[in-house]
Amino acid sequence: MSLIAAIFRYETQELNFRCQLPIIN
């Protein structure tokens, strides 16, 4: 269960990072 939570957390962080990229650039 913790593994799934870690993967989900990593996916959401990567999505947020990708969404912020165009704003920074």
N, C-alpha and C positions, 0 to 999 in steps of 0.2 A: 504494500500500500504506500509506503514511504517512497518507493522507487517511482511509482506513478505520479505521486505528488511532486517529486523532484523534476521529472520530465515535463510535467505540465507547467511548473514554475519556470523552467528554462525556456520552454516554447513561448510563454507569455512575455518573458523579458526580451527574447529575440524579436518578437512581433512589435513590442513597444519601441525597441531600438530602431527597427526598420522604419517605423512610422515617424520617428523623430529625425531620421536622416535627411529627408527632403527639407525639413524646416531649418535644420542647421546649415545645410548647403544652400 
